[in-house]
Amino acid sequence: MLSSQKYIDGECKKSGRKGRFDYLQALVTEFQDTSKKDSKLQILANLANFAYDPINYDYLRQLNVIDLYLDVLSEEVESEMSCYSIAGLCNLALDPLNKEYIIKNDGFELIISCLSSSNEETVINGITTLMALLDKQNTKEVVNEEMLDCMKQLEASDNPRLKNLATIFIQDFGTSHSSFA
């Protein structure tokens, strides 16, 4: 449920719980301090869930969570951690400040690498994130024949989610169809 900051602060005071920022900071610190892969995976999943709520965007920027997601994607695309990282980026990408930060920090290259994953959720979140990040200024430099060929392959998928997203991507960003071209 989306809440206001005032409501969240009031509930935290009533119950004596940590505020949202403090809780998110504890998650990030735990991620950095632990060496247990299962713990890191759970923390990334939690952070991705918090990334859906715009009230958390500023906190997640302050805590460098976007960098954390990008770092995970730069290590290995075929991991569960990458799946949660691209999901978190997908949740954050519609915000203009987050979008700008992701683009300026070589996010396109890392997100495009998700399209070749064998994990369908990673591919779906990769396509969706690209769709959120692409605009008139960057479509021509990012969308190329190789990417469109990849989308055409995905369009032939038996998975209706992959097929539909690839179809929409081609319609919206394909060079001969794009309103951005």
N, C-alpha and C positions, 0 to 999 in steps of 0.2 A: 504494500500500500504506500502510495506517495504521501508524504507528510510535510508539514511546514517545519522550518528550523525551530520556530517558537514552540510548537507542540512537542517536538523531540526533546528540546532542552527542559521543558516543564516535566515531562515524563521521567527524564533522567534524575532530575532533582527530587521528585517524589519518591522514586524507588532507590535512590542512592547508587544507581548504576553509573558506569563510565559514560561520558558523552560520546557521540558518534566519532568525532575526530580521534579521541583517545583510544577508542576501540580499534579503529582502522590503523592507527599508528602501532598498536600492540601487535596486530596481525602482520604488518610489514616487518617489524622488528623480529618477530618470531620466524618469518620466512627467511630473513637474512641470517639468523643465528642457528637455525636447525640444519642438521645434515641429513635428516630422515626424509627420504623421497615421499613417503606417504603423507607426512605432515605438510611438506611443501605443496603437494597436490591439493590437499584439503584447503590450505590457505588460499591458493590461487582460485579455487572454486568459490570460496567465500568472497574474495575480492571481486571476482567477476559478477557475482550476484549483487554486491553493493554498487557496482558500476551501472546498473540499470536505472538507478534513481538519480535524477539531476541534482538533487540536494547534496549528493556526495561528490559531485564533480570537482569542486574546489578543493576539498579535502584530499581527494585522490591525486590531484595535480601537485598539491603541497608535499605529499608523501612520495612523489616520483613513481607512482604506480604505473604510469604509461611507460616509463623507462624499464620498469621491471618486466612488463609484458613484452616489450620489444627485445629485451635481453634474452628472455626465454625463447622467443621465436628465432633469434639469431643462433641459438645453440642446436636445436633439433626440431624439425617440423613434425616428425612422426612420433611425438611423445604425447602422453595425456596432458602433460603440463602445457604443451603448445596449444592443445585444444581449448584449455581454459583461458590461456593468454589471448588467443584470437577472439574468444567469446567476450572477454573483458574489453578488448579494443573495439569490438563491434558495438558493445553497449555505450562506449564513450564517444564514438566517432561522429555522432550527429551534432555534438556541441561544437560551436565555432572555434573556441580556444583549443579544445582537444584535437580537433581536426587539423588545425594549423600546426600544432606541436607534433602530431604523428607524421605529417607530411614533411616538416622540416628535419625530422630525425630519421630519415630514410625508411619510413614505414611502408611505402609502396613496395619496395623490393622484398621486404620480409612478409608482407601480406600476400603478395603474388606467389611466393614460395608455398603458401598454404594450399594453393589450388592443385598442387600435385600430391597432396596427402592421400593416404588410403583411408583416412578417417572421414566419413561423410560430414560429420558435424564441423570438422575443421574446414572443409571445403565450403560448406554452406555459409559459415561465419566469415570466411575469407571473401567470398563473393559479395556478401551483404556489406561488409566493411568497405570494400572497394567502391561499391555503389554509393555509400555515404560520403566517401572522400573525394570522388571524382566531380569535377566542375569544369566550367569553360576554360579556366586557366591551365588545367593540368591534363585533361583528357587526351589531347593530341600527343603529348609526350609519354603517357603511360599506356594507353591502349594501342597495341600494335597487332600485326597479323598473327604472331605467335599466341598472344592472349586470346584473340578472337578464335583461332583454331582450337585452343583449349576449351573455350566456351562452347564451340560447336560440338566437340566430343562430349561435353557434359550435357548438352542439349539432347543427345541421343541416349542418355542414361535411362535405366528402368526406374530409378528413384524419382518420383514426381517432384519432390522438393528441389533436387538438383536440376532437373529438366526445366522446371518453371523459372528458377532463378537465372539459369543460363540463357533462357529465351528472353527474359526481361533485360538482362545485361546486353545481349546482342541488339535488341530493339533500341535500347536507350543509348548505348555507347559504341555500337558498331559504326565504323567510319562512314559507311554509305547511308546509314539510317540516323545517325546521331544528330540530335538538335544542338549538340555542342560542337559538331564538326565545322 
